[in-house]
Structures are given as C-alpha cells and as structure tokens.
C-alpha cells in the first residue's frame, strides 16, 4: 500500500468514525486533519486541511463512504 493510500485510509477512518458518533461535518473534518497531521507532523494546519480536503474528494471513489 502506498503512503497516499495509507493517508486516505487514516483520514477516512477518522472522519467516518466521528460522523458515525453523530459529530457534525466540520468537527469530523478537524478530526481528519488531526489524523493526517499525526502521520505528517511537519505539515502546517492550513496545508493539512487542503490535503485532507483533496483526499476526502477521493473517499467515495475509494469505497470509503
């Protein structure tokens, strides 16, 4: 599995887990950004948010939703 696939999996897991617990979209997104930054601590919050946003666009195609 590639780093990209691992990142997508971590982001999807964090987001979906939060949504299943009833958390609204934005806090779930923040959790996904946190999951990404845990894997890439050198990434700024703004950059991580942009990357996560792009990764989340792939989630339906990757069968994550």
Helices and strands as residue ranges (DSSP letters): H 3-20, H 25-39, H 45-59
